[in-house]
Amino acid sequence: MFGGGGLNPRKMQQMMKQMGIDVEELDAEEVIIRTADEELYFDGAEVTKMDAQGQETYQIVGEPSVRKTGADEAEALEDADDGSDDGGIPDADVEIVAQRAGVTESTAREVLEENDGDLAAAVSQLE
């Protein structure tokens, strides 16, 4: 930026301070830059904030991971991550009914499906 390739870092800091440029290293855990088509995700990047006459500039040093964005992909992630089997009943609900009623998980799942996922009705039916 300043063409000071051979200067030592302390000397460079002194020169920048004389010119009214404050430099601060930020302890950033992650940086995400979103565009219309993708996200650039920096994990553990080095981030430097420079303030020159009231104008703040951020410099990010690191290798980003690229993630595509879009409604179709977001829906696919939600569907894959809902924690349920093919029946649409969440595994956590099956475990709750199985524990409360003292039955196997397969029996609990069947009764939950019969009761459209209603936990109270399933437990009542099994007790």
Contact map, one row per residue, 1 for C-alpha under 8 A:
1111000000000000000000000000000000000000000000000000000000000000000000000000000000000000000000000000000000000000000000000000000
1111000000000000000000000000000000000000000000000000000000000000000000000000000000000000000000000000000000000000000000000000000
1111100000000000000000000000000000000000000000000000000000000000000000000000000000000000000000000000000000000000000000000000000
1111111000010000000000000000000000000000000000000000000000000000000000000000000000000000000000000000000000000000000000000000000
0011111000000000000000000000000000000000000000000000000000000000000000000000000000000000000000000000000000000000000000000000000
0001111100000000000000000000000000000000000000000000000000000000000000000000000000000000000000000000000000000000000000000000000
0001111110110000000000000000000000000000000000000000000000000000000000000000000000000000000000000000000000000000000000000000000
0000011111110000000000000000000000000000000000000000000000000000000000000000000000000000000000000000000000000000000000000000000
0000001111111000000000000000000000000000000000000000000000000000000000000000000000000000000000000000000000000000000000000000000
0000000111111100000000000000000000000000000000000000000000000000000000000000000000000000000000000000000000000000000000000000000
0000001111111110000000000000000000000000000000000000000000000000000000000000000000000000000000000000000000000000000000000000000
0001001111111111000000000000000000000000000000000000000000000000000000000000000000000000000000000000000000000000000000000000000
0000000011111111100000100000000000000000000000000000000000000000000000000000000000000000000000000000000000000000000000000000000
0000000001111111110000000000000000000000000000000000000000000000000000000000000000000000000000000000000000000000000000000000000
0000000000111111111000000000000000000000000000000000000000000000000000000000000000000000000000000000000000000000000000000000000
0000000000011111111111000000000000000000000000000000000000000000000000000000000000000000000000000000000000000000000000000000000
0000000000001111111111000000000000000000000000000000000000000000000000000000000000000000000000000000000000000000000000000000000
0000000000000111111110000000000000000000000000000000000000000000000000000000000000000000000000000000000000000000000000000000000
0000000000000011111110000000000000000000000000000000000000000000000000000000000000000000000000000000000000000000000000000000000
0000000000000001111111000000000000000000000000000001100000000000000000000000000000000000000000000000000000000000000000000000000
0000000000000001111111100000000000000000000000000111100000000000000000000000000000000000000000000000000000000000000000000000000
0000000000000001100111110000000000000000000000000111000000000000000000000000000000000000000000000000000000000000000000000000000
0000000000001000000011111000000000000000000000011110000000000000000000000000000000000000000000000000000000000000000000000000000
0000000000000000000001111100000000000000000000011100000000000000000000000000000000000000000000000000000000000000000000000000000
0000000000000000000000111110000000000000000001111000000000000000000000000000000000000000000000000000000000000000000000000000000
0000000000000000000000011111000000000000000001111000000000000000000000000000000000000000000000000000000000000000000000000000000
0000000000000000000000001111100000000000000001100000000000000000000000000000000000000000000000000000000000000000000000000000000
0000000000000000000000000111111000000000000111100000000000000000000000000000000000000000000000000000000000000000000000000000000
0000000000000000000000000011111000000000001110000000000000000000000000000000000000000000000000000000000000000000000000000000000
0000000000000000000000000001111100000000111110000000000000000000000000000000000000000000000000000000000000000000000000000000000
0000000000000000000000000001111110000000111010000000000000000000000000000000000000000000000000000000000000000000000000000000000
0000000000000000000000000000011111000011110000000000000000000000000000000000000000000000000000000000000000000000000000000000000
0000000000000000000000000000001111100011100000000000000000000000000000000000000000000000000000000000000000000000000000000000000
0000000000000000000000000000000111111111000000000000000000000000000000000000000000000000000000000000000000000000000000000000000
0000000000000000000000000000000011111110000000000000000000000000000000000000000000000000000000000000000000000000000000000000000
0000000000000000000000000000000001111100000000000000000000000000000010000000000000000000000000000000000000000000000000000000000
0000000000000000000000000000000001111110000000000000000000000000000111000000000000000000000000000000000000000000000000000000000
0000000000000000000000000000000001111111000000000000000000000000011110000000000000000000000000000000000000000000000000000000000
0000000000000000000000000000000111101111100000000000000000000000011110000000000000000000000000000000000000000000000000000000000
0000000000000000000000000000000111000111110000000000000000000001111000000000000000000000000000000000000000000000000000000000000
0000000000000000000000000000011110000011111000000000000000000001111000000000000000000000000000000000000000000000000000000000000
0000000000000000000000000000011100000001111110000000000000000111100000000000000000000000000000000000000000000000000000000000000
0000000000000000000000000000111000000000111110000000000000000101000000000000000000000000000000000000000000000000000000000000000
0000000000000000000000000001110000000000011111000000000000000100000000000000000000000000000000000000000000000000000000000000000
0000000000000000000000000001111000000000011111100000000000011110000000000000000000000000000000000000000000000000000000000000000
0000000000000000000000001111000000000000000111110000000000011100000000000000000000000000000000000000000000000000000000000000000
0000000000000000000000001111000000000000000011111000000001111000000000000000000000000000000000000000000000000000000000000000000
0000000000000000000000111100000000000000000001111100000001110000000000000000000000000000000000000000000000000000000000000000000
0000000000000000000000111100000000000000000000111110000111100000000000000000000000000000000000000000000000000000000000000000000
0000000000000000000011110000000000000000000000011111000111000000000000000000000000000000000000000000000000000000000000000000000
0000000000000000000011100000000000000000000000001111111110000000000000000000000000000000000000000000000000000000000000000000000
0000000000000000000111000000000000000000000000000111111100000000000000000000000000000000000000000000000000000000000000000000000
0000000000000000000110000000000000000000000000000011111000000000000000000000000000000000000000000000000000000000000000000000000
0000000000000000000000000000000000000000000000000011111100000000000000000000000000000000000000000000000000000000000000000000000
0000000000000000000000000000000000000000000000000011111110000000000000000000000000000000000000000000000000000000000000000000000
0000000000000000000000000000000000000000000000001111011111000000000000000000000000000000000000000000000000000000000000000000000
0000000000000000000000000000000000000000000000001110001111100000000000000000000000000000000000000000000000000000000000000000000
0000000000000000000000000000000000000000000000111100000111110000000000000000000000000000000000000000000000000000000000000000000
0000000000000000000000000000000000000000000000111000000011111000000000000000000000000000000000000000000000000000000000000000000
0000000000000000000000000000000000000000000011110000000001111100000000000000000000000000000000000000000000000000000000000000000
0000000000000000000000000000000000000000000011100000000000111110000000000000000000000000000000000000000000000000000000000000000
0000000000000000000000000000000000000000011111000000000000011111000000000000000000000000000000000000000000000000000000000000000
0000000000000000000000000000000000000000010010000000000000001111100000000000000000000000000000000000000000000000000000000000000
0000000000000000000000000000000000000001111000000000000000000111110000000000000000000000000000000000000000000000000000000000000
0000000000000000000000000000000000000001110000000000000000000011111000000000000000000000000000000000000000000000000000000000000
0000000000000000000000000000000000000111100000000000000000000001111100000000000000000000000000000000000000000000000000000000000
0000000000000000000000000000000000000111100000000000000000000000111110000000000000000000000000000000000000000000000000000000000
0000000000000000000000000000000000001110000000000000000000000000011111001000000000000000000000000000000000000000000000000000000
0000000000000000000000000000000000011110000000000000000000000000001111101100000000000000000000000000000000000000000000000000000
0000000000000000000000000000000000001000000000000000000000000000000111111100000000000000000000000000000000000000000000000000000
0000000000000000000000000000000000000000000000000000000000000000000011111110000000000000000000000000000000000000000000000000000
0000000000000000000000000000000000000000000000000000000000000000000001111111000000000000000000000000000000000000000000000000000
0000000000000000000000000000000000000000000000000000000000000000000111111111100000000000000000000000000000000000000000000000000
0000000000000000000000000000000000000000000000000000000000000000000011111111110000000000000000000000000000000000000000000000000
0000000000000000000000000000000000000000000000000000000000000000000000111111111000000000000000000000000000000000000000000000000
0000000000000000000000000000000000000000000000000000000000000000000000011111111100000000000000000000000000000000000000000000000
0000000000000000000000000000000000000000000000000000000000000000000000001111111110000000000000000000000000000000000000000000000
0000000000000000000000000000000000000000000000000000000000000000000000000111111111000000000000000000000000000000000000000000000
0000000000000000000000000000000000000000000000000000000000000000000000000011111111000000000000000000000000000000000000000000000
0000000000000000000000000000000000000000000000000000000000000000000000000001111111100000000000000000000000000000000000000000000
0000000000000000000000000000000000000000000000000000000000000000000000000000111111100000000000000000000000000000000000000000000
0000000000000000000000000000000000000000000000000000000000000000000000000000011111110000010000000000000000000000000000000000000
0000000000000000000000000000000000000000000000000000000000000000000000000000000111111000011100000000000000000000000000000000000
0000000000000000000000000000000000000000000000000000000000000000000000000000000001111111111000000000000000000000000000000000000
0000000000000000000000000000000000000000000000000000000000000000000000000000000000111111111000000000000000000000000000000000000
0000000000000000000000000000000000000000000000000000000000000000000000000000000000011111100000000000000000000000000000000000000
0000000000000000000000000000000000000000000000000000000000000000000000000000000000011111100000000000000000000000100000000000000
0000000000000000000000000000000000000000000000000000000000000000000000000000000000011111110000000000000000000000000000000000000
0000000000000000000000000000000000000000000000000000000000000000000000000000000000011111111011000000000000001001100010000000000
0000000000000000000000000000000000000000000000000000000000000000000000000000000001111001111111000000000000000000000000000000000
0000000000000000000000000000000000000000000000000000000000000000000000000000000000111000111111100000000000000000000000000000000
0000000000000000000000000000000000000000000000000000000000000000000000000000000000100000011111110000000000000000000000000000000
0000000000000000000000000000000000000000000000000000000000000000000000000000000000000000111111111000000000000000000000100000000
0000000000000000000000000000000000000000000000000000000000000000000000000000000000000000111111111100000010011001000000000000000
0000000000000000000000000000000000000000000000000000000000000000000000000000000000000000001111111110000010010000000000000000000
0000000000000000000000000000000000000000000000000000000000000000000000000000000000000000000111111111000000000000000000000000000
0000000000000000000000000000000000000000000000000000000000000000000000000000000000000000000011111111111010010000000000100110000
0000000000000000000000000000000000000000000000000000000000000000000000000000000000000000000001111111111110110000000000000000000
0000000000000000000000000000000000000000000000000000000000000000000000000000000000000000000000111111111000000000000000000000000
0000000000000000000000000000000000000000000000000000000000000000000000000000000000000000000000011111110000000000000000000010000
0000000000000000000000000000000000000000000000000000000000000000000000000000000000000000000000001111111000000000000000000010011
0000000000000000000000000000000000000000000000000000000000000000000000000000000000000000000000001111111100000000000000000000000
0000000000000000000000000000000000000000000000000000000000000000000000000000000000000000000000001110111110110000000000000000000
0000000000000000000000000000000000000000000000000000000000000000000000000000000000000000000000000100011111110000000000000000000
0000000000000000000000000000000000000000000000000000000000000000000000000000000000000000000001101100001111111000000000000000000
0000000000000000000000000000000000000000000000000000000000000000000000000000000000000000000000000000000111111100000000000000000
0000000000000000000000000000000000000000000000000000000000000000000000000000000000000000000000000100001111111110000000000000000
0000000000000000000000000000000000000000000000000000000000000000000000000000000000000000000001101100001111111111000000000100000
0000000000000000000000000000000000000000000000000000000000000000000000000000000000000000100001000000000011111111100000000000000
0000000000000000000000000000000000000000000000000000000000000000000000000000000000000000000000000000000001111111110000000000000
0000000000000000000000000000000000000000000000000000000000000000000000000000000000000000000000000000000000111111111000000100110
0000000000000000000000000000000000000000000000000000000000000000000000000000000000000000100001000000000000011111111111100100000
0000000000000000000000000000000000000000000000000000000000000000000000000000000000000010100000000000000000001111111110000000000
0000000000000000000000000000000000000000000000000000000000000000000000000000000000000000000000000000000000000111111110000000000
0000000000000000000000000000000000000000000000000000000000000000000000000000000000000000000000000000000000000011111111001100000
0000000000000000000000000000000000000000000000000000000000000000000000000000000000000000000000000000000000000001111111000000000
0000000000000000000000000000000000000000000000000000000000000000000000000000000000000000100000000000000000000001111111100100000
0000000000000000000000000000000000000000000000000000000000000000000000000000000000000000000000000000000000000001001111111100000
0000000000000000000000000000000000000000000000000000000000000000000000000000000000000000000010001000000000000001000011111110000
0000000000000000000000000000000000000000000000000000000000000000000000000000000000000000000000000000000000000000000001111111000
0000000000000000000000000000000000000000000000000000000000000000000000000000000000000000000000000000000000000000001001111111100
0000000000000000000000000000000000000000000000000000000000000000000000000000000000000000000000001000000000010011001011111111110
0000000000000000000000000000000000000000000000000000000000000000000000000000000000000000000000001001100000000000000000111111111
0000000000000000000000000000000000000000000000000000000000000000000000000000000000000000000000000000000000000000000000011111111
0000000000000000000000000000000000000000000000000000000000000000000000000000000000000000000000000000000000000010000000001111111
0000000000000000000000000000000000000000000000000000000000000000000000000000000000000000000000000000100000000010000000000111111
0000000000000000000000000000000000000000000000000000000000000000000000000000000000000000000000000000100000000000000000000011111
